[in-house]
Amino acid sequence: MSITHKLHWRYSTQSFDSRRKLEEEDLTEILDAVHLSPSAFNLQPYDLVLVHNRELQEKLYEVSCGHTQVRDASHLVVFAVHKELSPEYITSVFQEHKALDPTKEFSSPPLRNEDVNALVCRKKEEGSFIPWATNQAYLAAGVLLLAAADLQVDACALEYLKLEDYDRILELDANLKSVLVIALGYRSNQDGFSHKKKHRRALEKMIHLRY
Ligand SMILES: Cc1cc2nc3c(=O)[nH]c(=O)nc-3n(C[C@H](O)[C@H](O)[C@H](O)COP(=O)(O)O)c2cc1C
């Protein structure tokens, strides 16, 4: 199946079959794909919280604006961005990369640690650090959705949730902030949305050619 066939197959699952559990190897492959997602300076300024616990999912459902996916999906992947990156964090990421490939100074473009630090500090001062980190997390979430579709695992991205309550219920570290949740599992055969035709803006209205 081509990638576009897979993208036609996938849809934002509204109703999950709560009896079906995600296969462990599929979960591993999906997480590996997220892990390989590119990010600016290769800093990956987000963590993932994996939820697979009915009691916890019920609690989260109460703060999920009626999204039953949270309660019924097999797993939830919560993307939580770092509110700031300390110079120590940046150094440790660079050192980790260097340890993996000692022949290279950095695994991302050859920027110096101090330059990245300065850039991150500037973003924080301008108040644009969290939106910037969120961009990186959303890109990884896109990779996750594609990897799930590739494995014929159903998924739904959810952002209209009471995410501050997620931070509290999941007991996140003070430096983390939930920004997006992806519910994973298998569609219920009662989900009428699975048969809906895909609607998108016309491609020619979206693409501006400057040949
Ligand atoms: C970042 C993001 C956030 C979304 N948030 C929600 C949400 O909170 N609730 C919901 O039902 N669907 C949500 N969706 C699903 C979109 O509505 C859906 O992707 C869009 O309508 C296209 O439909 P399709 O995914 O079935 O092709 C979200 C999708 C994305 C990419």
The ligand as an SDF file (V2000), in Angstrom:
LIG
                    3D

 31 33  0  0  0  0  0  0  0  0999 V2000
   -3.0560   18.9610   16.1430 C   0  0  0  0  0  0  0  0  0  0  0  0
   -4.4120   18.3490   16.0200 C   0  0  0  0  0  0  0  0  0  0  0  0
   -5.3400   18.5140   17.0380 C   0  0  0  0  0  0  0  0  0  0  0  0
   -6.5910   17.9140   16.9480 C   0  0  0  0  0  0  0  0  0  0  0  0
   -7.4560   18.0230   17.9870 N   0  0  0  0  0  0  0  0  0  0  0  0
   -8.6410   17.3490   17.9430 C   0  0  0  0  0  0  0  0  0  0  0  0
   -9.5060   17.3540   19.0630 C   0  0  0  0  0  0  0  0  0  0  0  0
   -9.2340   17.9630   20.0820 O   0  0  0  0  0  0  0  0  0  0  0  0
  -10.6660   16.6400   18.9550 N   0  0  0  0  0  0  0  0  0  0  0  0
  -10.9960   15.9190   17.8420 C   0  0  0  0  0  0  0  0  0  0  0  0
  -12.0410   15.2630   17.8190 O   0  0  0  0  0  0  0  0  0  0  0  0
  -10.1770   15.9010   16.7590 N   0  0  0  0  0  0  0  0  0  0  0  0
   -9.0290   16.5850   16.7940 C   0  0  0  0  0  0  0  0  0  0  0  0
   -8.1730   16.5520   15.7060 N   0  0  0  0  0  0  0  0  0  0  0  0
   -8.5570   15.8070   14.5120 C   0  0  0  0  0  0  0  0  0  0  0  0
   -8.8920   16.7280   13.3180 C   0  0  0  0  0  0  0  0  0  0  0  0
  -10.1660   17.2820   13.4970 O   0  0  0  0  0  0  0  0  0  0  0  0
   -8.8030   15.8800   12.0250 C   0  0  0  0  0  0  0  0  0  0  0  0
   -7.4540   15.5000   11.8420 O   0  0  0  0  0  0  0  0  0  0  0  0
   -9.2620   16.6320   10.7730 C   0  0  0  0  0  0  0  0  0  0  0  0
  -10.6370   16.9280   10.8480 O   0  0  0  0  0  0  0  0  0  0  0  0
   -9.0160   15.7910    9.5180 C   0  0  0  0  0  0  0  0  0  0  0  0
   -9.7000   14.5640    9.5860 O   0  0  0  0  0  0  0  0  0  0  0  0
   -8.9650   13.1460    9.5120 P   0  0  0  0  0  0  0  0  0  0  0  0
   -7.8360   13.1740   10.5280 O   0  0  0  0  0  0  0  0  0  0  0  0
  -10.0190   12.1530    9.9060 O   0  0  0  0  0  0  0  0  0  0  0  0
   -8.4620   12.9470    8.1430 O   0  0  0  0  0  0  0  0  0  0  0  0
   -6.9280   17.1530   15.7920 C   0  0  0  0  0  0  0  0  0  0  0  0
   -5.9880   16.9970   14.7660 C   0  0  0  0  0  0  0  0  0  0  0  0
   -4.7490   17.5750   14.8750 C   0  0  0  0  0  0  0  0  0  0  0  0
   -3.7290   17.3510   13.7710 C   0  0  0  0  0  0  0  0  0  0  0  0
  1  2  1  0
  2  3  1  0
  2 30  2  0
  3  4  2  0
  4  5  1  0
  4 28  1  0
  5  6  2  0
  6  7  1  0
  6 13  1  0
  7  8  2  0
  7  9  1  0
  9 10  1  0
 10 11  2  0
 10 12  1  0
 12 13  2  0
 13 14  1  0
 14 15  1  0
 14 28  1  0
 15 16  1  0
 16 17  1  0
 16 18  1  0
 18 19  1  0
 18 20  1  0
 20 21  1  0
 20 22  1  0
 22 23  1  0
 23 24  1  0
 24 25  2  0
 24 26  1  0
 24 27  1  0
 28 29  2  0
 29 30  1  0
 30 31  1  0
M  END
$$$$
